[in-house]
Amino acid sequence: MSFSPFSRDRLLNYDDICTIIENQNFWVEYEPIIDMNNGDIFGYEALARFVIEGKQIPPTPILEVAHEESELFFHLERALKIMQLAHRPKKGMLFVNIDPHNFSDSDKIRYWHTLFRDIQNLCIEVTENTGDMQVSLLSYCLDEIQKSGIPIAQDDIGNDQKPFCFDLTKRAQFLKFDRTWLLKIRACADYQEILKGFLSFAKAQGKKSILEGVESEEDFAVAKELGVDFVQGYIFKHLNMRSQR
């Protein structure tokens, strides 16, 4: 089994993930998604946060290690989703992430259908936590989500570390554009033309666009110029806190 970096002399392993699950060493941050037409909060993305030995650990290495054992990965995702749904803000659509590998057998699929049944204002972001996207598994996952009638969001569009699937683009109601677009545009303004092409497609197809990682007034100005439908980022965190009072 491989390991992921934790510190100079510490590596994450299977037992660490088990401890996280057993002790619930995780919490949720709800990042606001803002409607560009009126400035109101449209919804929130539920973001998982982890701690080991008193230190906050980025989600990516946690998920990568958990992903190596399918049952462990499922148990972690299950614990996260239960918490994310239990503590969600009272208003707005909730976006939660699901990796297609968690739809790998009938028991898992049955569990997700039961958990999400009758949940209102929910959108499932289909994301890949590793680089081994299996097209058949993704298609199966999308089929099952569509059976439930829950809207789908395509996550991480434009992230060079994540695979891109046109079938997911076709089926999604929301297209979420990765924060790295803002970095690309700052490095070369011509990247806006590529993103505008995606946005034109979304508009023509009746899909909604969300630009992630808006962390400054400069980022917000770029989003406004591009004409995205929604923006998401920590710059709006004060709105999140105010909305839950």
N, C-alpha and C positions, 0 to 999 in steps of 0.2 A: 504494500500500500504506500502511496506517495504521501508527502507531507507538504504543508504550506507554511511560509514564513510567519513567525509570531514576533520574534525579536532576534537579537544577535545570537542568543544561546537557547532559544525556545522555539519549537515547531508545533503547529497544531496537529492533532491526531484524532482518531476515532473516539477515544475516551473523552476528549475535550467536548466533542459534540454531544455525547451522551450526558455529560455533566450539565451542559447548557440546557438541554431539554428537561432533565430531571429537576434542576433547581430553578428553571425558568429565568435563566440569566439573559433575558432579552426584554426589550420593550418596543414600543411603536411610536414613531413620529408621523404626524399627519401633515403632509406638505400641501398647502393650498394650491388650487388650480383656478386661475382668475379669468373671467369672461372679458375679452378685450372690447366688447361692445358697450358694456356698462360698468366695468370695474368690480362687479360683484363676485363673490366666491361661488364657483360652479360646483366644485367638489374637492376631493382630497386624494392624494396617493398615500397609502399606508406603507411606510418605510421601516423595515426591520433594523433594529440596532442590538448589538451584542456586547457582552462584557465577560472577560476571563481574568481571574485573579485581580480584580479591581481595575482592569484596564479595558477601555472601549476598543473593540476590534472591528475593522471594516467588514461589511457583509460578504464581500466577494470570496476571501479565503475560507470563511466559515462554510459557505455554500459549496465551494469546490471540494472541500474534504467530505462534507456530508453526501455529496453527489456520487462519491465512489461506492457507496453502499445504498442500494435503492430503498430498502426498508428504513434505514436511518434517515435518508433524505425525506422520505414521506412523513415520518414521525415529526421531524423538525418543521416541515412545511405545515403540517396539521396543527401543531402547537401555535405556530405564528398566526395562522389564519383565524383560529379561535380567538386569540387575543385581539387581533386587528378588527374583527367584527364586533367583539364585546365592547370595545372602548371607542368605537367610531364616533365622530361628531354627529350631532342630531340631524343636521341639515346637509344637503348636497350629495352628489354621487360619490361613492367610494370606489377607488381604483385599487385592486389588489393584484399582485403578481403571481402567476402560476407557470411553472416550468413543465413543458410537455411530458417530461419523463415521469411526472407524478400521475399520468394517465396510462400507465404501462400495463395495468391489468384490471380485471372486472371489479375486484374488491375496492381498489383505489377510486375507480370511476364512480362506483356506487356511493362511496363516502362523500365525494365532492358534490354529487347531486343532492344528497341528503343535507349536507351542511349549507349549501347555497339556496336550497328550496325556500321560497317565500321571502327571501331577502330582497328588500326594495332598494332601488337606486344603487345598483352594484354593476361595476364593469370589471372584466377580467383582462389584465394585461398579460399577454402571452410573451414570455421572455425565455431566453436560453442562458443558463448559468455556466455552461461549458461550451467548448467549440465543436462538440460532436453532434450537431443537429441531425436527427434522423427524419427525413421528409415524411415517411409513412407514419411515424409516431406523431409528428406534428399534425398531419392531416386528420388522424384519428382523434387527437385532442380537440381540434377545432370542431369536428363533427359533434363531439359530445357536448361542448360548450353551446353550440348552436341549438342542440336539442333542448337545452334548458331555457333558451330564449334570452340568456344574459348577453348584453353587448360585449364586444371584443375590442381591445385596443392592441395595436402593434407597437411594441416597445422598442426603444434603442435604435431607431432608424438613423443611420449615419455614423453609428459607432463602429469604428474599424475592427474592433475586437469581437463583434457579434455578427452572426450570419444573417443574410437577408432572404426573405421568402416572399415571392409574389403572390402565392396562394393566401398567405396570411394578410397581405395588403388588400387583396380582393375581398376577404371576408370581414375585415375589421371595420368598425364604425368610427373608431378614433385612430388617427395616425400620430404617434408621439415621436417627436424629433429630438434626438440626443443633444445634450448640452455641448458636445464637441462641435456642433455646427457653429456656435458662437466663436469658438477658438479658430475654426477654419476661416470664418468670415473676417475676423480681426487680422489674420495673417494674410488673407487675399480676398478682397471685396468681391471678386468674380464668383466666389463660391455661392454668393446669394442667388446667382442665376440658376444653379442646380437646385437649390432649395425652392426657389419660385416655381420650378417645373413640378416638383412634388406637390406643392401647394395648389397649383392649377389643376393637377390630377385629382386631388382630394375634393376640391370644389366641384369639379365636373361630375364626380361620383357621389356627391352628397355626403362625403365623410368630413369629420371635424378634425382640425389640426391643433396639436398642442406642442409648444416649444418648451423644453425643459431647461433647467439650469439658469433661469433668469435671476441674476444675483446683484444687479446694479441698474441704475437709471440708464446707463449706456446700453445694457442688454435689452432693457424694456423698449428703448427707442428703436433698436434694430427689429425687435418683434413687431412693433407697430408699423414700421416701414414695410416689412414683409407681408403684413396682413394676415397673420395667423389668427385662428379663432380664440385660442386660449394660451395662457402662459403659466408656467409653474416654477417656483423657486423660493429660496429662503428669504428673499427680500420681502415676501408677503407674510412672513411668520407672525407678525404682530396682529394681522387680520385673523389668523388661525386662533390665536390666544383669545382675542376679543370675542370671536364667534362662539366660543365654548363657555363663556361666563354665564 
